[in-house]
């Protein structure tokens, strides 16, 4: 269909490409926001290729961060 990569290496290449496009934009601009969305989309495809539910992986990382933050914030 033309919308699938041949290998995980190719998907990581797309992540690298999208990161470069993001970094080329003016920080805080609408164009940078759009490119950042492309970076996230490419990373979701890495997760898909690896059999990982990207949304659940992010939720787990958020839970881990909140636990760490709560420990640090205690007097």
N, CA, C and O atoms as a Tripos MOL2 file, in Angstrom:
@<TRIPOS>MOLECULE
protein
  300   299    75     0     0
PROTEIN
NO_CHARGES

@<TRIPOS>ATOM
      1 N           0.8160   -1.2080    0.0000 N.3       1 UNK1
      2 CA          0.0000    0.0000    0.0000 C.3       1 UNK1
      3 C           0.8530    1.2620    0.0000 C.2       1 UNK1
      4 O           0.3330    2.3560   -0.2230 O.2       1 UNK1
      5 N           2.1650    1.1270    0.2490 N.am      2 UNK2
      6 CA          3.0240    2.3010    0.2550 C.3       2 UNK2
      7 C           3.0750    3.0200    1.5860 C.2       2 UNK2
      8 O           3.8140    3.9940    1.7320 O.2       2 UNK2
      9 N           2.2980    2.5570    2.5700 N.am      3 UNK3
     10 CA          2.2650    3.2050    3.8710 C.3       3 UNK3
     11 C           2.9190    2.3560    4.9540 C.2       3 UNK3
     12 O           2.8180    2.6830    6.1360 O.2       3 UNK3
     13 N           3.5790    1.2860    4.5720 N.am      4 UNK4
     14 CA          4.2110    0.3970    5.5500 C.3       4 UNK4
     15 C           5.6970    0.3210    5.2590 C.2       4 UNK4
     16 O           6.1210    0.3470    4.1030 O.2       4 UNK4
     17 N           6.4720    0.2290    6.3110 N.am      5 UNK5
     18 CA          7.9130    0.0870    6.1710 C.3       5 UNK5
     19 C           8.2730   -1.3800    6.0170 C.2       5 UNK5
     20 O           7.4900   -2.2640    6.3650 O.2       5 UNK5
     21 N           9.4630   -1.6280    5.4940 N.am      6 UNK6
     22 CA          9.9160   -3.0030    5.2850 C.3       6 UNK6
     23 C          10.5390   -3.6160    6.5280 C.2       6 UNK6
     24 O          10.5770   -4.8380    6.6690 O.2       6 UNK6
     25 N          11.0330   -2.7650    7.4400 N.am      7 UNK7
     26 CA         11.7080   -3.2890    8.6250 C.3       7 UNK7
     27 C          11.6370   -2.2850    9.7630 C.2       7 UNK7
     28 O          11.3270   -1.1100    9.5630 O.2       7 UNK7
     29 N          11.9300   -2.7720   10.9570 N.am      8 UNK8
     30 CA         11.9900   -1.8990   12.1160 C.3       8 UNK8
     31 C          13.0920   -0.8510   11.9350 C.2       8 UNK8
     32 O          12.9420    0.2910   12.3700 O.2       8 UNK8
     33 N          14.1760   -1.2320   11.3050 N.am      9 UNK9
     34 CA         15.2540   -0.2790   11.0210 C.3       9 UNK9
     35 C          14.7340    0.8880   10.1910 C.2       9 UNK9
     36 O          15.1060    2.0380   10.4270 O.2       9 UNK9
     37 N          13.8810    0.5950    9.2270 N.am     10 UNK10
     38 CA         13.2840    1.6530    8.4030 C.3      10 UNK10
     39 C          12.4010    2.5730    9.2400 C.2      10 UNK10
     40 O          12.3790    3.7840    9.0240 O.2      10 UNK10
     41 N          11.6770    1.9990   10.1910 N.am     11 UNK11
     42 CA         10.8120    2.8110   11.0510 C.3      11 UNK11
     43 C          11.6680    3.7380   11.9060 C.2      11 UNK11
     44 O          11.3450    4.9160   12.0580 O.2      11 UNK11
     45 N          12.7650    3.2130   12.4680 N.am     12 UNK12
     46 CA         13.6660    4.0600   13.2400 C.3      12 UNK12
     47 C          14.2620    5.1530   12.3500 C.2      12 UNK12
     48 O          14.4810    6.2720   12.8140 O.2      12 UNK12
     49 N          14.5200    4.8480   11.1070 N.am     13 UNK13
     50 CA         14.9950    5.8620   10.1690 C.3      13 UNK13
     51 C          13.9830    6.9800   10.0080 C.2      13 UNK13
     52 O          14.3490    8.1510    9.9110 O.2      13 UNK13
     53 N          12.7090    6.6170    9.9800 N.am     14 UNK14
     54 CA         11.6410    7.6200    9.8780 C.3      14 UNK14
     55 C          11.6130    8.4950   11.1240 C.2      14 UNK14
     56 O          11.4000    9.7040   11.0290 O.2      14 UNK14
     57 N          11.8270    7.8900   12.2940 N.am     15 UNK15
     58 CA         11.8940    8.6690   13.5370 C.3      15 UNK15
     59 C          13.0200    9.7020   13.4290 C.2      15 UNK15
     60 O          12.8330   10.8690   13.7730 O.2      15 UNK15
     61 N          14.1790    9.2670   12.9520 N.am     16 UNK16
     62 CA         15.3180   10.1640   12.7980 C.3      16 UNK16
     63 C          14.9990   11.2970   11.8330 C.2      16 UNK16
     64 O          15.3210   12.4570   12.0900 O.2      16 UNK16
     65 N          14.3660   10.9470   10.7250 N.am     17 UNK17
     66 CA         13.9720   11.9480    9.7240 C.3      17 UNK17
     67 C          13.0140   12.9700   10.3160 C.2      17 UNK17
     68 O          13.1820   14.1760   10.1330 O.2      17 UNK17
     69 N          12.0070   12.4760   11.0280 N.am     18 UNK18
     70 CA         11.0080   13.3840   11.6090 C.3      18 UNK18
     71 C          11.6200   14.2580   12.7020 C.2      18 UNK18
     72 O          11.2430   15.4210   12.8500 O.2      18 UNK18
     73 N          12.5520   13.7080   13.4610 N.am     19 UNK19
     74 CA         13.2250   14.5060   14.4880 C.3      19 UNK19
     75 C          13.9950   15.6570   13.8430 C.2      19 UNK19
     76 O          13.9460   16.7870   14.3290 O.2      19 UNK19
     77 N          14.6960   15.3740   12.7660 N.am     20 UNK20
     78 CA         15.4500   16.4180   12.0700 C.3      20 UNK20
     79 C          14.5040   17.5130   11.5600 C.2      20 UNK20
     80 O          14.8220   18.6990   11.6440 O.2      20 UNK20
     81 N          13.3610   17.1180   11.0410 N.am     21 UNK21
     82 CA         12.3880   18.1010   10.5620 C.3      21 UNK21
     83 C          11.8650   18.9490   11.7180 C.2      21 UNK21
     84 O          11.6950   20.1600   11.5790 O.2      21 UNK21
     85 N          11.6120   18.3120   12.8520 N.am     22 UNK22
     86 CA         11.1630   19.0390   14.0440 C.3      22 UNK22
     87 C          12.2240   20.0430   14.4930 C.2      22 UNK22
     88 O          11.9150   21.2030   14.7660 O.2      22 UNK22
     89 N          13.4700   19.5890   14.5670 N.am     23 UNK23
     90 CA         14.5470   20.4500   15.0420 C.3      23 UNK23
     91 C          14.8350   21.6150   14.0900 C.2      23 UNK23
     92 O          15.4170   22.6160   14.5060 O.2      23 UNK23
     93 N          14.4410   21.4990   12.8410 N.am     24 UNK24
     94 CA         14.6630   22.5660   11.8610 C.3      24 UNK24
     95 C          13.6510   23.6990   11.9930 C.2      24 UNK24
     96 O          13.8490   24.7760   11.4300 O.2      24 UNK24
     97 N          12.5840   23.4690   12.7220 N.am     25 UNK25
     98 CA         11.5300   24.4820   12.8550 C.3      25 UNK25
     99 C          11.8230   25.4370   14.0160 C.2      25 UNK25
    100 O          12.5930   25.1230   14.9240 O.2      25 UNK25
    101 N          11.2010   26.5840   13.9610 N.am     26 UNK26
    102 CA         11.3240   27.5880   15.0260 C.3      26 UNK26
    103 C          10.6740   27.0400   16.3000 C.2      26 UNK26
    104 O           9.5000   26.6690   16.2820 O.2      26 UNK26
    105 N          11.4280   26.9850   17.4080 N.am     27 UNK27
    106 CA         10.8570   26.4780   18.6600 C.3      27 UNK27
    107 C           9.5680   27.2120   19.0340 C.2      27 UNK27
    108 O           9.4990   28.4400   18.9710 O.2      27 UNK27
    109 N           8.5730   26.4600   19.4140 N.am     28 UNK28
    110 CA          7.2970   27.0310   19.8380 C.3      28 UNK28
    111 C           6.3540   27.3950   18.7130 C.2      28 UNK28
    112 O           5.2400   27.8510   18.9700 O.2      28 UNK28
    113 N           6.7700   27.2050   17.4720 N.am     29 UNK29
    114 CA          5.9290   27.5820   16.3340 C.3      29 UNK29
    115 C           4.8920   26.4970   16.0340 C.2      29 UNK29
    116 O           4.9940   25.3590   16.4920 O.2      29 UNK29
    117 N           3.9040   26.8910   15.2560 N.am     30 UNK30
    118 CA          2.8930   25.9270   14.8130 C.3      30 UNK30
    119 C           3.5430   24.8300   13.9670 C.2      30 UNK30
    120 O           3.1520   23.6660   14.0470 O.2      30 UNK30
    121 N           4.5280   25.2040   13.1640 N.am     31 UNK31
    122 CA          5.2240   24.2130   12.3360 C.3      31 UNK31
    123 C           5.9750   23.2110   13.2160 C.2      31 UNK31
    124 O           5.9970   22.0160   12.9220 O.2      31 UNK31
    125 N           6.5900   23.7010   14.2960 N.am     32 UNK32
    126 CA          7.2880   22.7940   15.2150 C.3      32 UNK32
    127 C           6.2900   21.8470   15.8690 C.2      32 UNK32
    128 O           6.5760   20.6600   16.0270 O.2      32 UNK32
    129 N           5.1350   22.3520   16.2470 N.am     33 UNK33
    130 CA          4.1030   21.5030   16.8570 C.3      33 UNK33
    131 C           3.6580   20.4160   15.8800 C.2      33 UNK33
    132 O           3.4830   19.2600   16.2650 O.2      33 UNK33
    133 N           3.4800   20.7910   14.6260 N.am     34 UNK34
    134 CA          3.0720   19.8100   13.6130 C.3      34 UNK34
    135 C           4.1520   18.7530   13.4220 C.2      34 UNK34
    136 O           3.8490   17.5640   13.3180 O.2      34 UNK34
    137 N           5.4010   19.1780   13.3760 N.am     35 UNK35
    138 CA          6.4950   18.2170   13.2180 C.3      35 UNK35
    139 C           6.6320   17.3230   14.4500 C.2      35 UNK35
    140 O           6.9550   16.1420   14.3280 O.2      35 UNK35
    141 N           6.3870   17.8830   15.6330 N.am     36 UNK36
    142 CA          6.4500   17.0620   16.8420 C.3      36 UNK36
    143 C           5.3890   15.9720   16.7980 C.2      36 UNK36
    144 O           5.6330   14.8460   17.2300 O.2      36 UNK36
    145 N           4.2230   16.3020   16.2800 N.am     37 UNK37
    146 CA          3.1870   15.2860   16.0900 C.3      37 UNK37
    147 C           3.6700   14.1720   15.1770 C.2      37 UNK37
    148 O           3.3650   13.0020   15.4050 O.2      37 UNK37
    149 N           4.4260   14.5320   14.1390 N.am     38 UNK38
    150 CA          4.9790   13.5230   13.2330 C.3      38 UNK38
    151 C           5.9990   12.6400   13.9440 C.2      38 UNK38
    152 O           6.0650   11.4390   13.6850 O.2      38 UNK38
    153 N           6.8000   13.2330   14.8470 N.am     39 UNK39
    154 CA          7.7560   12.4430   15.6420 C.3      39 UNK39
    155 C           6.9970   11.4280   16.4890 C.2      39 UNK39
    156 O           7.3530   10.2510   16.5320 O.2      39 UNK39
    157 N           5.9520   11.8940   17.1600 N.am     40 UNK40
    158 CA          5.1560   10.9870   17.9980 C.3      40 UNK40
    159 C           4.5300    9.8720   17.1630 C.2      40 UNK40
    160 O           4.5260    8.7090   17.5670 O.2      40 UNK40
    161 N           4.0050   10.2340   16.0050 N.am     41 UNK41
    162 CA          3.3870    9.2360   15.1390 C.3      41 UNK41
    163 C           4.4050    8.1720   14.7270 C.2      41 UNK41
    164 O           4.0980    6.9800   14.7140 O.2      41 UNK41
    165 N           5.6190    8.6140   14.3910 N.am     42 UNK42
    166 CA          6.6650    7.6650   14.0100 C.3      42 UNK42
    167 C           7.0310    6.7630   15.1840 C.2      42 UNK42
    168 O           7.2620    5.5680   14.9970 O.2      42 UNK42
    169 N           7.0870    7.3250   16.3970 N.am     43 UNK43
    170 CA          7.3970    6.5100   17.5710 C.3      43 UNK43
    171 C           6.2880    5.4970   17.8750 C.2      43 UNK43
    172 O           6.5620    4.3830   18.3220 O.2      43 UNK43
    173 N           5.0570    5.8850   17.6330 N.am     44 UNK44
    174 CA          3.9510    4.9420   17.8110 C.3      44 UNK44
    175 C           4.1230    3.7630   16.8440 C.2      44 UNK44
    176 O           3.7920    2.6270   17.1830 O.2      44 UNK44
    177 N           4.6320    4.0330   15.6600 N.am     45 UNK45
    178 CA          4.8730    2.9460   14.7160 C.3      45 UNK45
    179 C           6.0070    2.0350   15.1690 C.2      45 UNK45
    180 O           5.9650    0.8310   14.9120 O.2      45 UNK45
    181 N           7.0250    2.5870   15.8430 N.am     46 UNK46
    182 CA          8.0620    1.7350   16.4410 C.3      46 UNK46
    183 C           7.4010    0.7920   17.4390 C.2      46 UNK46
    184 O           7.6480   -0.4140   17.4230 O.2      46 UNK46
    185 N           6.5620    1.3490   18.3030 N.am     47 UNK47
    186 CA          5.8730    0.5280   19.2940 C.3      47 UNK47
    187 C           5.0540   -0.5680   18.6170 C.2      47 UNK47
    188 O           5.0910   -1.7260   19.0320 O.2      47 UNK47
    189 N           4.3270   -0.1980   17.5890 N.am     48 UNK48
    190 CA          3.4920   -1.1810   16.8730 C.3      48 UNK48
    191 C           4.3420   -2.3130   16.3220 C.2      48 UNK48
    192 O           3.9800   -3.4830   16.4430 O.2      48 UNK48
    193 N           5.4740   -1.9680   15.7150 N.am     49 UNK49
    194 CA          6.3670   -2.9970   15.1600 C.3      49 UNK49
    195 C           6.9190   -3.9100   16.2510 C.2      49 UNK49
    196 O           7.2370   -5.0720   15.9990 O.2      49 UNK49
    197 N           7.0290   -3.3690   17.4710 N.am     50 UNK50
    198 CA          7.5920   -4.1440   18.5840 C.3      50 UNK50
    199 C           6.5190   -4.8410   19.4130 C.2      50 UNK50
    200 O           6.8270   -5.4710   20.4250 O.2      50 UNK50
    201 N           5.2670   -4.7320   18.9910 N.am     51 UNK51
    202 CA          4.1790   -5.3830   19.7140 C.3      51 UNK51
    203 C           3.8240   -4.6940   21.0240 C.2      51 UNK51
    204 O           3.3460   -5.3350   21.9600 O.2      51 UNK51
    205 N           4.0590   -3.3940   21.0870 N.am     52 UNK52
    206 CA          3.8000   -2.6140   22.2960 C.3      52 UNK52
    207 C           2.5920   -1.7100   22.0670 C.2      52 UNK52
    208 O           2.4690   -1.0700   21.0230 O.2      52 UNK52
    209 N           1.7140   -1.6680   23.0490 N.am     53 UNK53
    210 CA          0.5950   -0.7230   23.0270 C.3      53 UNK53
    211 C           1.1620    0.6300   23.4670 C.2      53 UNK53
    212 O           1.4200    0.8350   24.6540 O.2      53 UNK53
    213 N           1.3540    1.5390   22.5340 N.am     54 UNK54
    214 CA          2.0030    2.8170   22.8150 C.3      54 UNK54
    215 C           1.2410    3.6240   23.8590 C.2      54 UNK54
    216 O           1.8510    4.2540   24.7230 O.2      54 UNK54
    217 N          -0.0710    3.6080   23.7860 N.am     55 UNK55
    218 CA         -0.8690    4.3780   24.7390 C.3      55 UNK55
    219 C          -0.6860    3.8410   26.1570 C.2      55 UNK55
    220 O          -0.5460    4.6160   27.1030 O.2      55 UNK55
    221 N          -0.6870    2.5190   26.3040 N.am     56 UNK56
    222 CA         -0.4860    1.9240   27.6250 C.3      56 UNK56
    223 C           0.9410    2.1520   28.1120 C.2      56 UNK56
    224 O           1.1550    2.3900   29.3000 O.2      56 UNK56
    225 N           1.9090    2.0830   27.2200 N.am     57 UNK57
    226 CA          3.3020    2.3400   27.6080 C.3      57 UNK57
    227 C           3.4560    3.7660   28.1370 C.2      57 UNK57
    228 O           4.1430    3.9870   29.1350 O.2      57 UNK57
    229 N           2.8230    4.7290   27.4770 N.am     58 UNK58
    230 CA          2.8790    6.1090   27.9390 C.3      58 UNK58
    231 C           2.1670    6.2600   29.2820 C.2      58 UNK58
    232 O           2.6660    6.9460   30.1740 O.2      58 UNK58
    233 N           1.0150    5.6290   29.4290 N.am     59 UNK59
    234 CA          0.2860    5.6990   30.6950 C.3      59 UNK59
    235 C           1.1260    5.1110   31.8340 C.2      59 UNK59
    236 O           1.1380    5.6530   32.9390 O.2      59 UNK59
    237 N           1.8230    4.0110   31.5690 N.am     60 UNK60
    238 CA          2.6780    3.3980   32.5910 C.3      60 UNK60
    239 C           3.8260    4.3320   32.9620 C.2      60 UNK60
    240 O           4.1770    4.4450   34.1370 O.2      60 UNK60
    241 N           4.4080    4.9950   31.9800 N.am     61 UNK61
    242 CA          5.4830    5.9500   32.2640 C.3      61 UNK61
    243 C           4.9690    7.1290   33.0810 C.2      61 UNK61
    244 O           5.6590    7.6160   33.9760 O.2      61 UNK61
    245 N           3.7710    7.5810   32.7780 N.am     62 UNK62
    246 CA          3.1760    8.6690   33.5560 C.3      62 UNK62
    247 C           2.9480    8.2520   35.0000 C.2      62 UNK62
    248 O           3.2070    9.0250   35.9220 O.2      62 UNK62
    249 N           2.4610    7.0240   35.1970 N.am     63 UNK63
    250 CA          2.2570    6.5260   36.5610 C.3      63 UNK63
    251 C           3.5840    6.4520   37.3070 C.2      63 UNK63
    252 O           3.6670    6.8380   38.4730 O.2      63 UNK63
    253 N           4.6220    5.9550   36.6360 N.am     64 UNK64
    254 CA          5.9470    5.8530   37.2480 C.3      64 UNK64
    255 C           6.4610    7.2420   37.6260 C.2      64 UNK64
    256 O           6.9960    7.4250   38.7200 O.2      64 UNK64
    257 N           6.3060    8.2170   36.7350 N.am     65 UNK65
    258 CA          6.7460    9.5750   37.0170 C.3      65 UNK65
    259 C           6.0070   10.1390   38.2280 C.2      65 UNK65
    260 O           6.6220   10.7380   39.1110 O.2      65 UNK65
    261 N           4.6860    9.9460   38.2710 N.am     66 UNK66
    262 CA          3.9020   10.4780   39.3990 C.3      66 UNK66
    263 C           4.3520    9.8610   40.7150 C.2      66 UNK66
    264 O           4.4250   10.5540   41.7300 O.2      66 UNK66
    265 N           4.6580    8.5470   40.7080 N.am     67 UNK67
    266 CA          5.1500    7.9060   41.9360 C.3      67 UNK67
    267 C           6.4770    8.5140   42.3570 C.2      67 UNK67
    268 O           6.6650    8.8140   43.5360 O.2      67 UNK67
    269 N           7.3920    8.7000   41.4330 N.am     68 UNK68
    270 CA          8.6940    9.2850   41.7410 C.3      68 UNK68
    271 C           8.5510   10.7180   42.2370 C.2      68 UNK68
    272 O           9.2110   11.1190   43.1960 O.2      68 UNK68
    273 N           7.6950   11.4800   41.5880 N.am     69 UNK69
    274 CA          7.4740   12.8660   41.9790 C.3      69 UNK69
    275 C           6.8930   12.9280   43.4000 C.2      69 UNK69
    276 O           7.2980   13.7640   44.2070 O.2      69 UNK69
    277 N           5.9490   12.0390   43.6910 N.am     70 UNK70
    278 CA          5.3230   12.0260   45.0180 C.3      70 UNK70
    279 C           6.3760   11.7070   46.0880 C.2      70 UNK70
    280 O           6.3510   12.3010   47.1660 O.2      70 UNK70
    281 N           7.2910   10.7880   45.8090 N.am     71 UNK71
    282 CA          8.3440   10.4610   46.7810 C.3      71 UNK71
    283 C           9.2710   11.6630   47.0020 C.2      71 UNK71
    284 O           9.6700   11.9400   48.1330 O.2      71 UNK71
    285 N           9.6060   12.3630   45.9370 N.am     72 UNK72
    286 CA         10.5040   13.5120   46.0410 C.3      72 UNK72
    287 C           9.8330   14.6920   46.7430 C.2      72 UNK72
    288 O          10.4990   15.4740   47.4220 O.2      72 UNK72
    289 N           8.5220   14.8210   46.5820 N.am     73 UNK73
    290 CA          7.7900   15.9660   47.1250 C.3      73 UNK73
    291 C           7.4800   15.8130   48.6020 C.2      73 UNK73
    292 O           7.0850   16.7820   49.2500 O.2      73 UNK73
    293 N           7.6490   14.6150   49.1480 N.am     74 UNK74
    294 CA          7.3570   14.4170   50.5740 C.3      74 UNK74
    295 C           8.3860   15.1690   51.4070 C.2      74 UNK74
    296 O           9.5720   15.1890   51.0770 O.2      74 UNK74
    297 N           7.9180   15.7890   52.4970 N.am     75 UNK75
    298 CA          8.8530   16.5290   53.3710 C.3      75 UNK75
    299 C           9.7840   15.6090   54.1410 C.2      75 UNK75
    300 O          10.6200   16.0810   54.9110 O.2      75 UNK75
@<TRIPOS>BOND
     1     1     2 1
     2     2     3 1
     3     3     4 2
     4     3     5 am
     5     5     6 1
     6     6     7 1
     7     7     8 2
     8     7     9 am
     9     9    10 1
    10    10    11 1
    11    11    12 2
    12    11    13 am
    13    13    14 1
    14    14    15 1
    15    15    16 2
    16    15    17 am
    17    17    18 1
    18    18    19 1
    19    19    20 2
    20    19    21 am
    21    21    22 1
    22    22    23 1
    23    23    24 2
    24    23    25 am
    25    25    26 1
    26    26    27 1
    27    27    28 2
    28    27    29 am
    29    29    30 1
    30    30    31 1
    31    31    32 2
    32    31    33 am
    33    33    34 1
    34    34    35 1
    35    35    36 2
    36    35    37 am
    37    37    38 1
    38    38    39 1
    39    39    40 2
    40    39    41 am
    41    41    42 1
    42    42    43 1
    43    43    44 2
    44    43    45 am
    45    45    46 1
    46    46    47 1
    47    47    48 2
    48    47    49 am
    49    49    50 1
    50    50    51 1
    51    51    52 2
    52    51    53 am
    53    53    54 1
    54    54    55 1
    55    55    56 2
    56    55    57 am
    57    57    58 1
    58    58    59 1
    59    59    60 2
    60    59    61 am
    61    61    62 1
    62    62    63 1
    63    63    64 2
    64    63    65 am
    65    65    66 1
    66    66    67 1
    67    67    68 2
    68    67    69 am
    69    69    70 1
    70    70    71 1
    71    71    72 2
    72    71    73 am
    73    73    74 1
    74    74    75 1
    75    75    76 2
    76    75    77 am
    77    77    78 1
    78    78    79 1
    79    79    80 2
    80    79    81 am
    81    81    82 1
    82    82    83 1
    83    83    84 2
    84    83    85 am
    85    85    86 1
    86    86    87 1
    87    87    88 2
    88    87    89 am
    89    89    90 1
    90    90    91 1
    91    91    92 2
    92    91    93 am
    93    93    94 1
    94    94    95 1
    95    95    96 2
    96    95    97 am
    97    97    98 1
    98    98    99 1
    99    99   100 2
   100    99   101 am
   101   101   102 1
   102   102   103 1
   103   103   104 2
   104   103   105 am
   105   105   106 1
   106   106   107 1
   107   107   108 2
   108   107   109 am
   109   109   110 1
   110   110   111 1
   111   111   112 2
   112   111   113 am
   113   113   114 1
   114   114   115 1
   115   115   116 2
   116   115   117 am
   117   117   118 1
   118   118   119 1
   119   119   120 2
   120   119   121 am
   121   121   122 1
   122   122   123 1
   123   123   124 2
   124   123   125 am
   125   125   126 1
   126   126   127 1
   127   127   128 2
   128   127   129 am
   129   129   130 1
   130   130   131 1
   131   131   132 2
   132   131   133 am
   133   133   134 1
   134   134   135 1
   135   135   136 2
   136   135   137 am
   137   137   138 1
   138   138   139 1
   139   139   140 2
   140   139   141 am
   141   141   142 1
   142   142   143 1
   143   143   144 2
   144   143   145 am
   145   145   146 1
   146   146   147 1
   147   147   148 2
   148   147   149 am
   149   149   150 1
   150   150   151 1
   151   151   152 2
   152   151   153 am
   153   153   154 1
   154   154   155 1
   155   155   156 2
   156   155   157 am
   157   157   158 1
   158   158   159 1
   159   159   160 2
   160   159   161 am
   161   161   162 1
   162   162   163 1
   163   163   164 2
   164   163   165 am
   165   165   166 1
   166   166   167 1
   167   167   168 2
   168   167   169 am
   169   169   170 1
   170   170   171 1
   171   171   172 2
   172   171   173 am
   173   173   174 1
   174   174   175 1
   175   175   176 2
   176   175   177 am
   177   177   178 1
   178   178   179 1
   179   179   180 2
   180   179   181 am
   181   181   182 1
   182   182   183 1
   183   183   184 2
   184   183   185 am
   185   185   186 1
   186   186   187 1
   187   187   188 2
   188   187   189 am
   189   189   190 1
   190   190   191 1
   191   191   192 2
   192   191   193 am
   193   193   194 1
   194   194   195 1
   195   195   196 2
   196   195   197 am
   197   197   198 1
   198   198   199 1
   199   199   200 2
   200   199   201 am
   201   201   202 1
   202   202   203 1
   203   203   204 2
   204   203   205 am
   205   205   206 1
   206   206   207 1
   207   207   208 2
   208   207   209 am
   209   209   210 1
   210   210   211 1
   211   211   212 2
   212   211   213 am
   213   213   214 1
   214   214   215 1
   215   215   216 2
   216   215   217 am
   217   217   218 1
   218   218   219 1
   219   219   220 2
   220   219   221 am
   221   221   222 1
   222   222   223 1
   223   223   224 2
   224   223   225 am
   225   225   226 1
   226   226   227 1
   227   227   228 2
   228   227   229 am
   229   229   230 1
   230   230   231 1
   231   231   232 2
   232   231   233 am
   233   233   234 1
   234   234   235 1
   235   235   236 2
   236   235   237 am
   237   237   238 1
   238   238   239 1
   239   239   240 2
   240   239   241 am
   241   241   242 1
   242   242   243 1
   243   243   244 2
   244   243   245 am
   245   245   246 1
   246   246   247 1
   247   247   248 2
   248   247   249 am
   249   249   250 1
   250   250   251 1
   251   251   252 2
   252   251   253 am
   253   253   254 1
   254   254   255 1
   255   255   256 2
   256   255   257 am
   257   257   258 1
   258   258   259 1
   259   259   260 2
   260   259   261 am
   261   261   262 1
   262   262   263 1
   263   263   264 2
   264   263   265 am
   265   265   266 1
   266   266   267 1
   267   267   268 2
   268   267   269 am
   269   269   270 1
   270   270   271 1
   271   271   272 2
   272   271   273 am
   273   273   274 1
   274   274   275 1
   275   275   276 2
   276   275   277 am
   277   277   278 1
   278   278   279 1
   279   279   280 2
   280   279   281 am
   281   281   282 1
   282   282   283 1
   283   283   284 2
   284   283   285 am
   285   285   286 1
   286   286   287 1
   287   287   288 2
   288   287   289 am
   289   289   290 1
   290   290   291 1
   291   291   292 2
   292   291   293 am
   293   293   294 1
   294   294   295 1
   295   295   296 2
   296   295   297 am
   297   297   298 1
   298   298   299 1
   299   299   300 2
@<TRIPOS>SUBSTRUCTURE
     1 UNK1         2 RESIDUE 1 A UNK
     2 UNK2         6 RESIDUE 1 A UNK
     3 UNK3        10 RESIDUE 1 A UNK
     4 UNK4        14 RESIDUE 1 A UNK
     5 UNK5        18 RESIDUE 1 A UNK
     6 UNK6        22 RESIDUE 1 A UNK
     7 UNK7        26 RESIDUE 1 A UNK
     8 UNK8        30 RESIDUE 1 A UNK
     9 UNK9        34 RESIDUE 1 A UNK
    10 UNK10       38 RESIDUE 1 A UNK
    11 UNK11       42 RESIDUE 1 A UNK
    12 UNK12       46 RESIDUE 1 A UNK
    13 UNK13       50 RESIDUE 1 A UNK
    14 UNK14       54 RESIDUE 1 A UNK
    15 UNK15       58 RESIDUE 1 A UNK
    16 UNK16       62 RESIDUE 1 A UNK
    17 UNK17       66 RESIDUE 1 A UNK
    18 UNK18       70 RESIDUE 1 A UNK
    19 UNK19       74 RESIDUE 1 A UNK
    20 UNK20       78 RESIDUE 1 A UNK
    21 UNK21       82 RESIDUE 1 A UNK
    22 UNK22       86 RESIDUE 1 A UNK
    23 UNK23       90 RESIDUE 1 A UNK
    24 UNK24       94 RESIDUE 1 A UNK
    25 UNK25       98 RESIDUE 1 A UNK
    26 UNK26      102 RESIDUE 1 A UNK
    27 UNK27      106 RESIDUE 1 A UNK
    28 UNK28      110 RESIDUE 1 A UNK
    29 UNK29      114 RESIDUE 1 A UNK
    30 UNK30      118 RESIDUE 1 A UNK
    31 UNK31      122 RESIDUE 1 A UNK
    32 UNK32      126 RESIDUE 1 A UNK
    33 UNK33      130 RESIDUE 1 A UNK
    34 UNK34      134 RESIDUE 1 A UNK
    35 UNK35      138 RESIDUE 1 A UNK
    36 UNK36      142 RESIDUE 1 A UNK
    37 UNK37      146 RESIDUE 1 A UNK
    38 UNK38      150 RESIDUE 1 A UNK
    39 UNK39      154 RESIDUE 1 A UNK
    40 UNK40      158 RESIDUE 1 A UNK
    41 UNK41      162 RESIDUE 1 A UNK
    42 UNK42      166 RESIDUE 1 A UNK
    43 UNK43      170 RESIDUE 1 A UNK
    44 UNK44      174 RESIDUE 1 A UNK
    45 UNK45      178 RESIDUE 1 A UNK
    46 UNK46      182 RESIDUE 1 A UNK
    47 UNK47      186 RESIDUE 1 A UNK
    48 UNK48      190 RESIDUE 1 A UNK
    49 UNK49      194 RESIDUE 1 A UNK
    50 UNK50      198 RESIDUE 1 A UNK
    51 UNK51      202 RESIDUE 1 A UNK
    52 UNK52      206 RESIDUE 1 A UNK
    53 UNK53      210 RESIDUE 1 A UNK
    54 UNK54      214 RESIDUE 1 A UNK
    55 UNK55      218 RESIDUE 1 A UNK
    56 UNK56      222 RESIDUE 1 A UNK
    57 UNK57      226 RESIDUE 1 A UNK
    58 UNK58      230 RESIDUE 1 A UNK
    59 UNK59      234 RESIDUE 1 A UNK
    60 UNK60      238 RESIDUE 1 A UNK
    61 UNK61      242 RESIDUE 1 A UNK
    62 UNK62      246 RESIDUE 1 A UNK
    63 UNK63      250 RESIDUE 1 A UNK
    64 UNK64      254 RESIDUE 1 A UNK
    65 UNK65      258 RESIDUE 1 A UNK
    66 UNK66      262 RESIDUE 1 A UNK
    67 UNK67      266 RESIDUE 1 A UNK
    68 UNK68      270 RESIDUE 1 A UNK
    69 UNK69      274 RESIDUE 1 A UNK
    70 UNK70      278 RESIDUE 1 A UNK
    71 UNK71      282 RESIDUE 1 A UNK
    72 UNK72      286 RESIDUE 1 A UNK
    73 UNK73      290 RESIDUE 1 A UNK
    74 UNK74      294 RESIDUE 1 A UNK
    75 UNK75      298 RESIDUE 1 A UNK
